[in-house]
Amino acid sequence: MSNIFAAIIIVAIIAFSLRGSIKHFKGEGGCCGGGNSVVKEPDKKLDNPVIGKTTLKVEGMHCENCRNRVKRVINSIEGASCKVNLKKGLVDIEYDRDINPDIFIKAIENLDFHVVSTL
């Protein structure tokens, strides 16, 4: 009888852990200090025609809060706009003026993410 009781407790613990993990990776669990409510960072429209594009492979982005932090920092750079693909770990950046790509890399790495490569 005690084995059945112990098995039920173990199954309950695993179920709660899985539920928390799923919420975490969906960005609902407060990852990155974002709290429980995730407000999507709006897309930024550039004022001038796009003159360049770069794609960065980034490690460490796991949730909507991570995506929003990266979008916010890149979009704060005058003349730059980005889209983030969490599943692929890619940040697609467009710019309408001459901007050194090292600025994007430094901005993202200052958020404690790791830029693996430029594609």
N, C-alpha and C positions, 0 to 999 in steps of 0.2 A: 504493500500500500504506500509506503514512504517513497518507493522508487517512482510510482505514478505521480505523486505529489511533486517530487523533484523535477520530473520531466515536464510537467505543466509549467512550473516556474521558469525553467530554462527556455521553453518555447515562447513564453510571454516576454521574457527579456530579449530574445532574438527578434521578435516581432516589433517591439518598441525601438530597438536599435535600427532595424531596416527602415522603419517609418521615418525616423530622424535623419537617416542618411539620404533617403529619397528627397525629403524636404530640403536638406542642405544643398544638394546638387541642383535642385530646381531654383535655388536662391530664396527659399521661403524660410530658412532657418536662421537668418541673421549672420550668414557668412560675411566676413570682411567688415563686421561692425555695422552693417546696413540696417539692422532691425528687421522686424517682421513685414514691413510694408516696402515693397520694391517699386519705385517710380522709375519707369523707363526713361533713360536719357534721350532727348529728342535728336533727330538727325539734323545736321547743320548743312545749310546750303551755302555754297561759295558765291562770292559777289562777282567774280570774274571767271572767264573760261579756264578749265582745267589744263595746266601745262605739264603736269607730271603725276605719276602714280607710283606707289611702292607698297609692297606687302611684307609684313613682318610675321615670322613664326614666333609665337610667344608661349612660354610655359608658365603655369601657375594660375591661369584663369579658370575658375570652376563654376561660377554662378552669375546670376544677373547683376549682382552688386559689383563683381569683378568687371563685367562688361561695361557697366555704367562708369566705373572709375576710369577705365582706359579711354572710353569715348569722351568723357569730360575733360581729361588732361590733353588729349590730342585736339579736340575741338576748341580748347582755350588758346591754341597756337594760331595766331593771326594768319589767315590764308590756307588753313588746313582743315580737312574734314575726314572722318573715318567711319568704317563699319567693322564690327567685331563678330567673328564666327567662333563661338565657344567650342563647338564640337571639333573643329579642325585646329583650333588654337591660332587662328589667323586674324591679323588686323590689316585691313585694306585702307590705305590712306591716299587721298587725292589732295593736290594743292594747286593754288592758282598763282603762285609766285615762287621765286627761287628760294627753296628752303633746304638746308643741309639735312639729309636723313638721320644724321647722328643726333639731331635735336629730338626727333621722335623716339629714338632708342633710349636716350637719356631720360626723357619724360616718363616712359613706360617703366624703365628699370628703377626710377625713383619711387615708383609705387610698389616695389618689391616683387615685380614679375621679372622673368628672365627672357630676354630676346635671344632666341637660338640662332636665327638666320634672317637674312633679307632675301626675299624671293623676287 
